[in-house]
Amino acid sequence: MKRALTVLSLWLACATVPTGLAAEKVSLINIDGAIGPATASYISRSIEEARAQNAQCLVIQLNTPGGLLDSTQKIVQSFLGSPVPVVVYVAPTGATATSAGCFITIAASVAAMAPATTIGAAHPVSIGGFPSGGEKRPTKP
């Protein structure tokens, strides 16, 4: 895994910045679990810290089954307003970025995945089993 992150970091440094201007630092955080307010706050603080340290980018290693819509929207907005490129790396092998994790991954400046990881299931679901696509609840006869 360290090798994959090193290769990814070197590739980003070479692809986005002339060699003479490359920053010497890449920031890394790990998100492993459900997405909630604490996660949104952690990511926002990490982006600010990466900016303050003049990091080349912030790499977020992600493994999540999803989470809250409000927190996901805050994370996406922080990515879009970030002065530092954000790389979402779905890892380790076997990790997932489903539901909220899918939206977070596609909002990143760069998205990468370790072998045998999955992304997707970004479909709103209804609690209680009733359809939410404009269909009506079954009526009693």
N, CA, C and O atoms as CSV, one atom per row, in Angstrom:
chain,resi,resn,atom,element,x,y,z
A,1,MET,N,N,0.825,-1.180,0.000
A,1,MET,CA,C,0.000,0.000,0.000
A,1,MET,C,C,0.878,1.257,0.000
A,1,MET,O,O,0.592,2.220,-0.710
A,2,LYS,N,N,1.948,1.238,0.801
A,2,LYS,CA,C,2.839,2.391,0.822
A,2,LYS,C,C,3.436,2.632,-0.557
A,2,LYS,O,O,3.616,3.771,-0.985
A,3,ARG,N,N,3.737,1.536,-1.239
A,3,ARG,CA,C,4.307,1.658,-2.574
A,3,ARG,C,C,3.307,2.298,-3.531
A,3,ARG,O,O,3.675,3.147,-4.342
A,4,ALA,N,N,2.034,1.889,-3.436
A,4,ALA,CA,C,1.006,2.454,-4.310
A,4,ALA,C,C,0.834,3.944,-4.048
A,4,ALA,O,O,0.698,4.727,-4.989
A,5,LEU,N,N,0.839,4.344,-2.777
A,5,LEU,CA,C,0.713,5.766,-2.454
A,5,LEU,C,C,1.931,6.553,-2.916
A,5,LEU,O,O,1.805,7.684,-3.384
A,6,THR,N,N,3.099,5.957,-2.784
A,6,THR,CA,C,4.309,6.628,-3.244
A,6,THR,C,C,4.274,6.835,-4.751
A,6,THR,O,O,4.590,7.919,-5.242
A,7,VAL,N,N,3.886,5.787,-5.488
A,7,VAL,CA,C,3.796,5.891,-6.946
A,7,VAL,C,C,2.762,6.942,-7.334
A,7,VAL,O,O,3.011,7.760,-8.219
A,8,LEU,N,N,1.602,6.925,-6.675
A,8,LEU,CA,C,0.558,7.905,-6.954
A,8,LEU,C,C,1.046,9.325,-6.675
A,8,LEU,O,O,0.802,10.235,-7.468
A,9,SER,N,N,1.726,9.512,-5.563
A,9,SER,CA,C,2.251,10.826,-5.208
A,9,SER,C,C,3.276,11.320,-6.223
A,9,SER,O,O,3.246,12.478,-6.638
A,10,LEU,N,N,4.184,10.426,-6.616
A,10,LEU,CA,C,5.193,10.811,-7.606
A,10,LEU,C,C,4.568,11.137,-8.950
A,10,LEU,O,O,4.977,12.085,-9.622
A,11,TRP,N,N,3.578,10.348,-9.339
A,11,TRP,CA,C,2.897,10.609,-10.600
A,11,TRP,C,C,2.225,11.977,-10.574
A,11,TRP,O,O,2.324,12.740,-11.535
A,12,LEU,N,N,1.541,12.286,-9.472
A,12,LEU,CA,C,0.885,13.590,-9.370
A,12,LEU,C,C,1.895,14.731,-9.421
A,12,LEU,O,O,1.674,15.737,-10.094
A,13,ALA,N,N,2.991,14.567,-8.715
A,13,ALA,CA,C,4.006,15.623,-8.706
A,13,ALA,C,C,4.570,15.859,-10.100
A,13,ALA,O,O,4.788,17.003,-10.497
A,14,CYS,N,N,4.802,14.798,-10.832
A,14,CYS,CA,C,5.359,14.926,-12.173
A,14,CYS,C,C,4.329,15.425,-13.177
A,14,CYS,O,O,4.670,16.168,-14.097
A,15,ALA,N,N,3.086,15.029,-13.012
A,15,ALA,CA,C,2.059,15.346,-13.995
A,15,ALA,C,C,1.493,16.752,-13.831
A,15,ALA,O,O,1.016,17.332,-14.806
A,16,THR,N,N,1.533,17.307,-12.639
A,16,THR,CA,C,0.833,18.568,-12.418
A,16,THR,C,C,1.736,19.765,-12.189
A,16,THR,O,O,1.288,20.898,-12.366
A,17,VAL,N,N,2.987,19.565,-11.804
A,17,VAL,CA,C,3.861,20.675,-11.470
A,17,VAL,C,C,5.226,20.447,-12.097
A,17,VAL,O,O,5.767,19.345,-12.011
A,18,PRO,N,N,5.797,21.480,-12.733
A,18,PRO,CA,C,7.155,21.330,-13.229
A,18,PRO,C,C,8.094,20.899,-12.096
A,18,PRO,O,O,7.907,21.300,-10.947
A,19,THR,N,N,9.084,20.099,-12.415
A,19,THR,CA,C,9.954,19.504,-11.407
A,19,THR,C,C,10.576,20.538,-10.475
A,19,THR,O,O,10.683,20.289,-9.274
A,20,GLY,N,N,10.979,21.665,-10.984
A,20,GLY,CA,C,11.614,22.681,-10.155
A,20,GLY,C,C,10.673,23.331,-9.156
A,20,GLY,O,O,11.130,23.908,-8.170
A,21,LEU,N,N,9.371,23.251,-9.388
A,21,LEU,CA,C,8.410,23.896,-8.502
A,21,LEU,C,C,7.658,22.919,-7.602
A,21,LEU,O,O,6.800,23.342,-6.827
A,22,ALA,N,N,7.955,21.642,-7.684
A,22,ALA,CA,C,7.197,20.631,-6.939
A,22,ALA,C,C,7.350,20.827,-5.437
A,22,ALA,O,O,8.446,21.071,-4.934
A,23,ALA,N,N,6.228,20.715,-4.732
A,23,ALA,CA,C,6.254,20.776,-3.276
A,23,ALA,C,C,6.885,19.488,-2.753
A,23,ALA,O,O,6.909,18.470,-3.444
A,24,GLU,N,N,7.387,19.545,-1.544
A,24,GLU,CA,C,8.049,18.392,-0.974
A,24,GLU,C,C,7.119,17.562,-0.109
A,24,GLU,O,O,7.562,16.569,0.468
A,25,LYS,N,N,5.860,17.923,0.005
A,25,LYS,CA,C,4.982,17.257,0.949
A,25,LYS,C,C,3.663,16.857,0.290
A,25,LYS,O,O,3.086,17.600,-0.504
A,26,VAL,N,N,3.212,15.667,0.646
A,26,VAL,CA,C,1.880,15.195,0.298
A,26,VAL,C,C,1.213,14.818,1.605
A,26,VAL,O,O,1.768,14.037,2.378
A,27,SER,N,N,0.035,15.355,1.865
A,27,SER,CA,C,-0.691,15.031,3.096
A,27,SER,C,C,-1.545,13.796,2.876
A,27,SER,O,O,-2.039,13.570,1.772
A,28,LEU,N,N,-1.724,12.996,3.920
A,28,LEU,CA,C,-2.496,11.760,3.842
A,28,LEU,C,C,-3.381,11.625,5.070
A,28,LEU,O,O,-2.919,11.797,6.198
A,29,ILE,N,N,-4.661,11.317,4.849
A,29,ILE,CA,C,-5.566,10.967,5.946
A,29,ILE,C,C,-6.283,9.679,5.576
A,29,ILE,O,O,-6.318,9.289,4.409
A,30,ASN,N,N,-6.854,9.022,6.578
A,30,ASN,CA,C,-7.537,7.758,6.379
A,30,ASN,C,C,-8.974,7.875,6.897
A,30,ASN,O,O,-9.197,8.234,8.053
A,31,ILE,N,N,-9.935,7.572,6.037
A,31,ILE,CA,C,-11.343,7.529,6.428
A,31,ILE,C,C,-11.784,6.078,6.300
A,31,ILE,O,O,-11.814,5.529,5.198
A,32,ASP,N,N,-12.124,5.459,7.419
A,32,ASP,CA,C,-12.521,4.053,7.433
A,32,ASP,C,C,-13.780,3.920,8.280
A,32,ASP,O,O,-13.700,3.741,9.495
A,33,GLY,N,N,-14.939,4.006,7.640
A,33,GLY,CA,C,-16.205,3.905,8.358
A,33,GLY,C,C,-17.251,4.813,7.740
A,33,GLY,O,O,-17.053,5.381,6.666
A,34,ALA,N,N,-18.356,4.936,8.434
A,34,ALA,CA,C,-19.482,5.723,7.937
A,34,ALA,C,C,-19.145,7.217,7.880
A,34,ALA,O,O,-18.349,7.721,8.672
A,35,ILE,N,N,-19.767,7.905,6.932
A,35,ILE,CA,C,-19.577,9.340,6.742
A,35,ILE,C,C,-20.596,10.088,7.599
A,35,ILE,O,O,-21.800,9.849,7.502
A,36,GLY,N,N,-20.101,10.985,8.430
A,36,GLY,CA,C,-20.962,11.771,9.305
A,36,GLY,C,C,-20.362,13.148,9.541
A,36,GLY,O,O,-19.382,13.510,8.891
A,37,PRO,N,N,-20.937,13.929,10.469
A,37,PRO,CA,C,-20.427,15.283,10.740
A,37,PRO,C,C,-18.958,15.314,11.158
A,37,PRO,O,O,-18.222,16.220,10.766
A,38,ALA,N,N,-18.529,14.338,11.946
A,38,ALA,CA,C,-17.121,14.315,12.369
A,38,ALA,C,C,-16.196,14.110,11.168
A,38,ALA,O,O,-15.118,14.700,11.103
A,39,THR,N,N,-16.618,13.278,10.224
A,39,THR,CA,C,-15.820,13.039,9.020
A,39,THR,C,C,-15.705,14.311,8.188
A,39,THR,O,O,-14.623,14.657,7.714
A,40,ALA,N,N,-16.833,15.005,8.013
A,40,ALA,CA,C,-16.830,16.251,7.232
A,40,ALA,C,C,-15.900,17.281,7.869
A,40,ALA,O,O,-15.151,17.964,7.171
A,41,SER,N,N,-15.948,17.387,9.184
A,41,SER,CA,C,-15.089,18.328,9.899
A,41,SER,C,C,-13.619,17.928,9.772
A,41,SER,O,O,-12.758,18.781,9.555
A,42,TYR,N,N,-13.339,16.650,9.904
A,42,TYR,CA,C,-11.968,16.142,9.792
A,42,TYR,C,C,-11.386,16.434,8.412
A,42,TYR,O,O,-10.239,16.866,8.300
A,43,ILE,N,N,-12.164,16.203,7.374
A,43,ILE,CA,C,-11.690,16.463,6.009
A,43,ILE,C,C,-11.457,17.953,5.787
A,43,ILE,O,O,-10.453,18.344,5.192
A,44,SER,N,N,-12.372,18.778,6.259
A,44,SER,CA,C,-12.226,20.228,6.115
A,44,SER,C,C,-10.952,20.721,6.814
A,44,SER,O,O,-10.194,21.509,6.249
A,45,ARG,N,N,-10.727,20.257,8.032
A,45,ARG,CA,C,-9.510,20.638,8.767
A,45,ARG,C,C,-8.257,20.129,8.061
A,45,ARG,O,O,-7.235,20.814,8.034
A,46,SER,N,N,-8.337,18.938,7.494
A,46,SER,CA,C,-7.184,18.352,6.801
A,46,SER,C,C,-6.839,19.130,5.538
A,46,SER,O,O,-5.663,19.305,5.218
A,47,ILE,N,N,-7.855,19.596,4.820
A,47,ILE,CA,C,-7.610,20.428,3.641
A,47,ILE,C,C,-6.916,21.719,4.054
A,47,ILE,O,O,-5.959,22.147,3.409
A,48,GLU,N,N,-7.393,22.333,5.120
A,48,GLU,CA,C,-6.785,23.582,5.599
A,48,GLU,C,C,-5.344,23.343,6.056
A,48,GLU,O,O,-4.465,24.162,5.784
A,49,GLU,N,N,-5.101,22.241,6.740
A,49,GLU,CA,C,-3.744,21.920,7.182
A,49,GLU,C,C,-2.820,21.656,5.994
A,49,GLU,O,O,-1.669,22.090,5.996
A,50,ALA,N,N,-3.318,20.949,4.980
A,50,ALA,CA,C,-2.513,20.700,3.774
A,50,ALA,C,C,-2.164,22.020,3.092
A,50,ALA,O,O,-1.041,22.199,2.621
A,51,ARG,N,N,-3.122,22.940,3.040
A,51,ARG,CA,C,-2.861,24.257,2.453
A,51,ARG,C,C,-1.807,25.000,3.258
A,51,ARG,O,O,-0.875,25.570,2.691
A,52,ALA,N,N,-1.952,24.996,4.581
A,52,ALA,CA,C,-1.017,25.710,5.450
A,52,ALA,C,C,0.396,25.147,5.347
A,52,ALA,O,O,1.372,25.884,5.494
A,53,GLN,N,N,0.510,23.845,5.094
A,53,GLN,CA,C,1.825,23.207,4.970
A,53,GLN,C,C,2.349,23.231,3.543
A,53,GLN,O,O,3.401,22.660,3.254
A,54,ASN,N,N,1.612,23.896,2.644
A,54,ASN,CA,C,2.006,23.994,1.244
A,54,ASN,C,C,2.197,22.615,0.617
A,54,ASN,O,O,3.139,22.391,-0.144
A,55,ALA,N,N,1.286,21.692,0.948
A,55,ALA,CA,C,1.358,20.330,0.415
A,55,ALA,C,C,0.982,20.322,-1.059
A,55,ALA,O,O,0.184,21.139,-1.519
A,56,GLN,N,N,1.565,19.396,-1.779
A,56,GLN,CA,C,1.251,19.220,-3.199
A,56,GLN,C,C,-0.205,18.815,-3.372
A,56,GLN,O,O,-0.886,19.288,-4.282
A,57,CYS,N,N,-0.683,17.926,-2.484
A,57,CYS,CA,C,-2.069,17.487,-2.526
A,57,CYS,C,C,-2.425,16.830,-1.198
A,57,CYS,O,O,-1.559,16.574,-0.361
A,58,LEU,N,N,-3.700,16.567,-1.026
A,58,LEU,CA,C,-4.193,15.801,0.115
A,58,LEU,C,C,-4.716,14.483,-0.427
A,58,LEU,O,O,-5.623,14.467,-1.259
A,59,VAL,N,N,-4.149,13.375,0.042
A,59,VAL,CA,C,-4.621,12.047,-0.339
A,59,VAL,C,C,-5.529,11.540,0.783
A,59,VAL,O,O,-5.139,11.510,1.950
A,60,ILE,N,N,-6.732,11.148,0.410
A,60,ILE,CA,C,-7.668,10.578,1.370
A,60,ILE,C,C,-7.831,9.104,1.034
A,60,ILE,O,O,-8.388,8.759,-0.008
A,61,GLN,N,N,-7.350,8.240,1.907
A,61,GLN,CA,C,-7.569,6.809,1.733
A,61,GLN,C,C,-8.957,6.515,2.283
A,61,GLN,O,O,-9.230,6.759,3.459
A,62,LEU,N,N,-9.834,5.992,1.433
A,62,LEU,CA,C,-11.256,5.870,1.770
A,62,LEU,C,C,-11.736,4.429,1.742
A,62,LEU,O,O,-11.447,3.676,0.812
A,63,ASN,N,N,-12.474,4.066,2.778
A,63,ASN,CA,C,-13.166,2.783,2.855
A,63,ASN,C,C,-14.454,3.052,3.633
A,63,ASN,O,O,-14.428,3.153,4.860
A,64,THR,N,N,-15.574,3.169,2.928
A,64,THR,CA,C,-16.823,3.536,3.590
A,64,THR,C,C,-18.026,2.864,2.941
A,64,THR,O,O,-18.068,2.684,1.724
A,65,PRO,N,N,-19.008,2.495,3.771
A,65,PRO,CA,C,-20.260,1.992,3.224
A,65,PRO,C,C,-21.213,3.125,2.858
A,65,PRO,O,O,-22.263,2.882,2.265
A,66,GLY,N,N,-20.856,4.362,3.207
A,66,GLY,CA,C,-21.718,5.512,2.927
A,66,GLY,C,C,-21.957,6.307,4.192
A,66,GLY,O,O,-21.221,6.193,5.173
A,67,GLY,N,N,-23.010,7.120,4.148
A,67,GLY,CA,C,-23.296,7.933,5.327
A,67,GLY,C,C,-24.339,8.986,5.062
A,67,GLY,O,O,-25.195,8.830,4.191
A,68,LEU,N,N,-24.260,10.053,5.817
A,68,LEU,CA,C,-25.272,11.099,5.812
A,68,LEU,C,C,-25.139,12.051,4.625
A,68,LEU,O,O,-24.037,12.421,4.221
A,69,LEU,N,N,-26.285,12.434,4.080
A,69,LEU,CA,C,-26.317,13.331,2.925
A,69,LEU,C,C,-25.711,14.691,3.248
A,69,LEU,O,O,-24.892,15.193,2.478
A,70,ASP,N,N,-26.094,15.301,4.369
A,70,ASP,CA,C,-25.565,16.630,4.718
A,70,ASP,C,C,-24.044,16.616,4.838
A,70,ASP,O,O,-23.374,17.530,4.356
A,71,SER,N,N,-23.508,15.606,5.466
A,71,SER,CA,C,-22.052,15.498,5.622
A,71,SER,C,C,-21.379,15.300,4.273
A,71,SER,O,O,-20.321,15.872,4.009
A,72,THR,N,N,-21.991,14.490,3.425
A,72,THR,CA,C,-21.448,14.264,2.081
A,72,THR,C,C,-21.417,15.572,1.299
A,72,THR,O,O,-20.428,15.876,0.633
A,73,GLN,N,N,-22.490,16.340,1.378
A,73,GLN,CA,C,-22.541,17.622,0.663
A,73,GLN,C,C,-21.476,18.579,1.179
A,73,GLN,O,O,-20.864,19.295,0.386
A,74,LYS,N,N,-21.241,18.610,2.481
A,74,LYS,CA,C,-20.197,19.475,3.038
A,74,LYS,C,C,-18.817,19.042,2.545
A,74,LYS,O,O,-17.973,19.884,2.238
A,75,ILE,N,N,-18.592,17.748,2.472
A,75,ILE,CA,C,-17.301,17.236,1.984
A,75,ILE,C,C,-17.098,17.616,0.523
A,75,ILE,O,O,-16.024,18.085,0.146
A,76,VAL,N,N,-18.114,17.419,-0.294
A,76,VAL,CA,C,-18.023,17.767,-1.719
A,76,VAL,C,C,-17.759,19.261,-1.877
A,76,VAL,O,O,-16.925,19.652,-2.695
A,77,GLN,N,N,-18.445,20.094,-1.119
A,77,GLN,CA,C,-18.219,21.538,-1.192
A,77,GLN,C,C,-16.794,21.897,-0.760
A,77,GLN,O,O,-16.176,22.787,-1.344
A,78,SER,N,N,-16.275,21.212,0.252
A,78,SER,CA,C,-14.905,21.512,0.678
A,78,SER,C,C,-13.898,21.093,-0.397
A,78,SER,O,O,-12.867,21.746,-0.561
A,79,PHE,N,N,-14.185,20.012,-1.130
A,79,PHE,CA,C,-13.327,19.615,-2.251
A,79,PHE,C,C,-13.355,20.687,-3.340
A,79,PHE,O,O,-12.313,21.099,-3.849
A,80,LEU,N,N,-14.552,21.127,-3.684
A,80,LEU,CA,C,-14.705,22.090,-4.775
A,80,LEU,C,C,-14.067,23.439,-4.453
A,80,LEU,O,O,-13.613,24.140,-5.356
A,81,GLY,N,N,-14.031,23.803,-3.180
A,81,GLY,CA,C,-13.427,25.069,-2.776
A,81,GLY,C,C,-11.988,24.947,-2.318
A,81,GLY,O,O,-11.396,25.931,-1.874
A,82,SER,N,N,-11.420,23.767,-2.418
A,82,SER,CA,C,-10.077,23.535,-1.892
A,82,SER,C,C,-8.997,24.143,-2.775
A,82,SER,O,O,-9.013,23.958,-3.992
A,83,PRO,N,N,-8.053,24.869,-2.168
A,83,PRO,CA,C,-6.910,25.377,-2.933
A,83,PRO,C,C,-5.872,24.278,-3.192
A,83,PRO,O,O,-4.954,24.463,-3.990
A,84,VAL,N,N,-6.022,23.143,-2.518
A,84,VAL,CA,C,-5.107,22.009,-2.643
A,84,VAL,C,C,-5.845,20.883,-3.374
A,84,VAL,O,O,-6.969,20.553,-2.994
A,85,PRO,N,N,-5.255,20.291,-4.398
A,85,PRO,CA,C,-5.917,19.158,-5.057
A,85,PRO,C,C,-6.178,18.029,-4.055
A,85,PRO,O,O,-5.350,17.742,-3.191
A,86,VAL,N,N,-7.338,17.402,-4.191
A,86,VAL,CA,C,-7.713,16.304,-3.304
A,86,VAL,C,C,-7.742,15.013,-4.122
A,86,VAL,O,O,-8.401,14.932,-5.159
A,87,VAL,N,N,-7.019,14.014,-3.637
A,87,VAL,CA,C,-6.975,12.698,-4.262
A,87,VAL,C,C,-7.703,11.737,-3.342
A,87,VAL,O,O,-7.344,11.606,-2.172
A,88,VAL,N,N,-8.725,11.061,-3.858
A,88,VAL,CA,C,-9.384,10.013,-3.078
A,88,VAL,C,C,-8.891,8.679,-3.600
A,88,VAL,O,O,-9.001,8.372,-4.787
A,89,TYR,N,N,-8.348,7.897,-2.688
A,89,TYR,CA,C,-7.781,6.590,-3.012
A,89,TYR,C,C,-8.587,5.541,-2.251
A,89,TYR,O,O,-8.462,5.423,-1.032
A,90,VAL,N,N,-9.414,4.779,-2.968
A,90,VAL,CA,C,-10.216,3.733,-2.347
A,90,VAL,C,C,-9.286,2.555,-2.075
A,90,VAL,O,O,-8.792,1.913,-3.001
A,91,ALA,N,N,-9.059,2.286,-0.808
A,91,ALA,CA,C,-8.098,1.256,-0.398
A,91,ALA,C,C,-8.368,0.909,1.053
A,91,ALA,O,O,-9.055,1.674,1.731
A,92,PRO,N,N,-7.870,-0.192,1.558
A,92,PRO,CA,C,-6.999,-1.189,0.957
A,92,PRO,C,C,-7.782,-2.155,0.076
A,92,PRO,O,O,-8.974,-1.962,-0.167
A,93,THR,N,N,-7.105,-3.191,-0.398
A,93,THR,CA,C,-7.765,-4.210,-1.203
A,93,THR,C,C,-9.005,-4.703,-0.464
A,93,THR,O,O,-8.950,-5.025,0.723
A,94,GLY,N,N,-10.126,-4.755,-1.187
A,94,GLY,CA,C,-11.391,-5.175,-0.589
A,94,GLY,C,C,-12.230,-4.034,-0.062
A,94,GLY,O,O,-13.367,-4.251,0.359
A,95,ALA,N,N,-11.693,-2.811,-0.074
A,95,ALA,CA,C,-12.428,-1.647,0.439
A,95,ALA,C,C,-13.569,-1.270,-0.498
A,95,ALA,O,O,-13.607,-1.692,-1.654
A,96,THR,N,N,-14.503,-0.464,0.022
A,96,THR,CA,C,-15.613,0.021,-0.781
A,96,THR,C,C,-15.758,1.528,-0.625
A,96,THR,O,O,-15.353,2.116,0.377
A,97,ALA,N,N,-16.341,2.123,-1.634
A,97,ALA,CA,C,-16.754,3.530,-1.581
A,97,ALA,C,C,-18.167,3.556,-2.149
A,97,ALA,O,O,-18.385,3.968,-3.289
A,98,THR,N,N,-19.111,3.115,-1.349
A,98,THR,CA,C,-20.487,3.017,-1.815
A,98,THR,C,C,-21.311,4.160,-1.246
A,98,THR,O,O,-20.948,4.776,-0.244
A,99,SER,N,N,-22.419,4.425,-1.905
A,99,SER,CA,C,-23.359,5.470,-1.503
A,99,SER,C,C,-22.625,6.809,-1.386
A,99,SER,O,O,-22.126,7.322,-2.388
A,100,ALA,N,N,-22.550,7.379,-0.188
A,100,ALA,CA,C,-21.872,8.663,-0.003
A,100,ALA,C,C,-20.417,8.598,-0.454
A,100,ALA,O,O,-19.881,9.583,-0.962
A,101,GLY,N,N,-19.782,7.461,-0.274
A,101,GLY,CA,C,-18.391,7.287,-0.691
A,101,GLY,C,C,-18.198,7.443,-2.184
A,101,GLY,O,O,-17.153,7.912,-2.635
A,102,CYS,N,N,-19.202,7.050,-2.950
A,102,CYS,CA,C,-19.137,7.205,-4.402
A,102,CYS,C,C,-19.135,8.690,-4.772
A,102,CYS,O,O,-18.326,9.132,-5.589
A,103,PHE,N,N,-20.040,9.451,-4.168
A,103,PHE,CA,C,-20.108,10.889,-4.456
A,103,PHE,C,C,-18.835,11.601,-4.022
A,103,PHE,O,O,-18.357,12.499,-4.715
A,104,ILE,N,N,-18.287,11.210,-2.888
A,104,ILE,CA,C,-17.042,11.808,-2.399
A,104,ILE,C,C,-15.898,11.499,-3.373
A,104,ILE,O,O,-15.097,12.377,-3.695
A,105,THR,N,N,-15.829,10.273,-3.829
A,105,THR,CA,C,-14.754,9.879,-4.748
A,105,THR,C,C,-14.821,10.641,-6.065
A,105,THR,O,O,-13.801,11.135,-6.546
A,106,ILE,N,N,-16.003,10.739,-6.649
A,106,ILE,CA,C,-16.096,11.408,-7.944
A,106,ILE,C,C,-15.959,12.922,-7.843
A,106,ILE,O,O,-15.741,13.590,-8.854
A,107,ALA,N,N,-16.084,13.473,-6.639
A,107,ALA,CA,C,-15.896,14.917,-6.458
A,107,ALA,C,C,-14.424,15.296,-6.320
A,107,ALA,O,O,-14.083,16.476,-6.397
A,108,ALA,N,N,-13.558,14.322,-6.118
A,108,ALA,CA,C,-12.131,14.583,-5.917
A,108,ALA,C,C,-11.477,15.070,-7.205
A,108,ALA,O,O,-11.993,14.851,-8.301
A,109,SER,N,N,-10.340,15.729,-7.055
A,109,SER,CA,C,-9.555,16.155,-8.217
A,109,SER,C,C,-9.039,14.949,-8.980
A,109,SER,O,O,-9.002,14.955,-10.210
A,110,VAL,N,N,-8.640,13.911,-8.249
A,110,VAL,CA,C,-8.167,12.654,-8.815
A,110,VAL,C,C,-8.783,11.528,-7.997
A,110,VAL,O,O,-8.799,11.585,-6.767
A,111,ALA,N,N,-9.290,10.503,-8.680
A,111,ALA,CA,C,-9.830,9.325,-8.003
A,111,ALA,C,C,-9.001,8.116,-8.407
A,111,ALA,O,O,-8.698,7.927,-9.585
A,112,ALA,N,N,-8.635,7.297,-7.426
A,112,ALA,CA,C,-7.853,6.092,-7.688
A,112,ALA,C,C,-8.392,4.971,-6.813
A,112,ALA,O,O,-8.982,5.204,-5.758
A,113,MET,N,N,-8.171,3.748,-7.281
A,113,MET,CA,C,-8.670,2.598,-6.536
A,113,MET,C,C,-7.611,1.506,-6.489
A,113,MET,O,O,-6.940,1.238,-7.486
A,114,ALA,N,N,-7.465,0.876,-5.329
A,114,ALA,CA,C,-6.596,-0.284,-5.195
A,114,ALA,C,C,-7.265,-1.461,-5.890
A,114,ALA,O,O,-8.475,-1.442,-6.114
A,115,PRO,N,N,-6.492,-2.482,-6.233
A,115,PRO,CA,C,-7.093,-3.665,-6.848
A,115,PRO,C,C,-8.156,-4.287,-5.931
A,115,PRO,O,O,-8.036,-4.259,-4.706
A,116,ALA,N,N,-9.190,-4.844,-6.553
A,116,ALA,CA,C,-10.261,-5.565,-5.854
A,116,ALA,C,C,-11.052,-4.682,-4.896
A,116,ALA,O,O,-11.550,-5.161,-3.877
A,117,THR,N,N,-11.171,-3.388,-5.218
A,117,THR,CA,C,-12.040,-2.498,-4.449
A,117,THR,C,C,-13.284,-2.221,-5.280
A,117,THR,O,O,-13.302,-2.482,-6.483
A,118,THR,N,N,-14.331,-1.690,-4.636
A,118,THR,CA,C,-15.568,-1.405,-5.359
A,118,THR,C,C,-16.048,0.007,-5.060
A,118,THR,O,O,-15.762,0.584,-4.011
A,119,ILE,N,N,-16.786,0.537,-6.021
A,119,ILE,CA,C,-17.390,1.849,-5.891
A,119,ILE,C,C,-18.773,1.760,-6.521
A,119,ILE,O,O,-18.973,1.033,-7.494
A,120,GLY,N,N,-19.713,2.491,-5.971
A,120,GLY,CA,C,-21.029,2.499,-6.588
A,120,GLY,C,C,-22.151,2.485,-5.588
A,120,GLY,O,O,-22.011,2.939,-4.453
A,121,ALA,N,N,-23.267,1.954,-6.032
A,121,ALA,CA,C,-24.502,1.922,-5.246
A,121,ALA,C,C,-24.902,3.332,-4.822
A,121,ALA,O,O,-25.344,3.560,-3.696
A,122,ALA,N,N,-24.736,4.270,-5.750
A,122,ALA,CA,C,-25.079,5.659,-5.455
A,122,ALA,C,C,-26.506,5.922,-5.900
A,122,ALA,O,O,-26.756,6.706,-6.816
A,123,HIS,N,N,-27.422,5.262,-5.244
A,123,HIS,CA,C,-28.821,5.389,-5.591
A,123,HIS,C,C,-29.609,5.685,-4.326
A,123,HIS,O,O,-29.472,4.966,-3.337
A,124,PRO,N,N,-30.432,6.733,-4.336
A,124,PRO,CA,C,-31.210,7.014,-3.137
A,124,PRO,C,C,-32.166,5.865,-2.833
A,124,PRO,O,O,-32.787,5.303,-3.735
A,125,VAL,N,N,-32.272,5.535,-1.589
A,125,VAL,CA,C,-33.187,4.483,-1.167
A,125,VAL,C,C,-34.204,5.052,-0.204
A,125,VAL,O,O,-33.965,6.073,0.441
A,126,SER,N,N,-35.314,4.399,-0.114
A,126,SER,CA,C,-36.390,4.846,0.754
A,126,SER,C,C,-36.439,3.963,1.995
A,126,SER,O,O,-36.423,2.737,1.885
A,127,ILE,N,N,-36.498,4.565,3.149
A,127,ILE,CA,C,-36.656,3.807,4.375
A,127,ILE,C,C,-38.100,3.333,4.449
A,127,ILE,O,O,-39.022,4.121,4.236
A,128,GLY,N,N,-38.300,2.088,4.740
A,128,GLY,CA,C,-39.641,1.542,4.833
A,128,GLY,C,C,-40.038,0.739,3.617
A,128,GLY,O,O,-41.103,0.122,3.610
A,129,GLY,N,N,-39.215,0.730,2.595
A,129,GLY,CA,C,-39.463,-0.110,1.446
A,129,GLY,C,C,-40.405,0.449,0.408
A,129,GLY,O,O,-40.735,-0.259,-0.543
A,130,PHE,N,N,-40.858,1.687,0.540
A,130,PHE,CA,C,-41.745,2.258,-0.464
A,130,PHE,C,C,-40.936,2.957,-1.538
A,130,PHE,O,O,-39.904,3.553,-1.231
A,131,PRO,N,N,-41.364,2.903,-2.774
A,131,PRO,CA,C,-40.622,3.560,-3.850
A,131,PRO,C,C,-40.572,5.072,-3.636
A,131,PRO,O,O,-41.463,5.657,-3.019
A,132,SER,N,N,-39.513,5.688,-4.157
A,132,SER,CA,C,-39.383,7.137,-4.018
A,132,SER,C,C,-39.344,7.834,-5.364
A,132,SER,O,O,-39.099,9.040,-5.418
A,133,GLY,N,N,-39.576,7.122,-6.441
A,133,GLY,CA,C,-39.476,7.699,-7.777
A,133,GLY,C,C,-40.803,8.213,-8.310
A,133,GLY,O,O,-41.048,8.124,-9.513
A,134,GLY,N,N,-41.659,8.743,-7.466
A,134,GLY,CA,C,-42.924,9.299,-7.935
A,134,GLY,C,C,-44.077,8.318,-7.864
A,134,GLY,O,O,-45.232,8.689,-8.069
A,135,GLU,N,N,-43.758,7.046,-7.570
A,135,GLU,CA,C,-44.833,6.069,-7.448
A,135,GLU,C,C,-45.595,6.321,-6.160
A,135,GLU,O,O,-45.073,6.932,-5.228
A,136,LYS,N,N,-46.799,5.861,-6.116
A,136,LYS,CA,C,-47.631,6.053,-4.923
A,136,LYS,C,C,-47.599,4.807,-4.067
A,136,LYS,O,O,-47.382,3.698,-4.557
A,137,ARG,N,N,-47.818,5.009,-2.777
A,137,ARG,CA,C,-47.924,3.885,-1.856
A,137,ARG,C,C,-49.148,3.063,-2.216
A,137,ARG,O,O,-50.145,3.588,-2.712
A,138,PRO,N,N,-49.057,1.784,-1.963
A,138,PRO,CA,C,-50.243,0.955,-2.229
A,138,PRO,C,C,-51.419,1.405,-1.365
A,138,PRO,O,O,-51.260,1.706,-0.182
A,139,THR,N,N,-52.578,1.442,-1.966
A,139,THR,CA,C,-53.783,1.844,-1.210
A,139,THR,C,C,-54.527,0.607,-0.762
A,139,THR,O,O,-54.473,-0.448,-1.395
A,140,LYS,N,N,-55.220,0.767,0.344
A,140,LYS,CA,C,-56.008,-0.349,0.861
A,140,LYS,C,C,-57.295,-0.453,0.043
A,140,LYS,O,O,-57.895,0.563,-0.307
A,141,PRO,N,N,-57.720,-1.685,-0.262
A,141,PRO,CA,C,-58.942,-1.864,-1.071
A,141,PRO,C,C,-60.192,-1.469,-0.324
A,141,PRO,O,O,-61.292,-1.564,-0.869
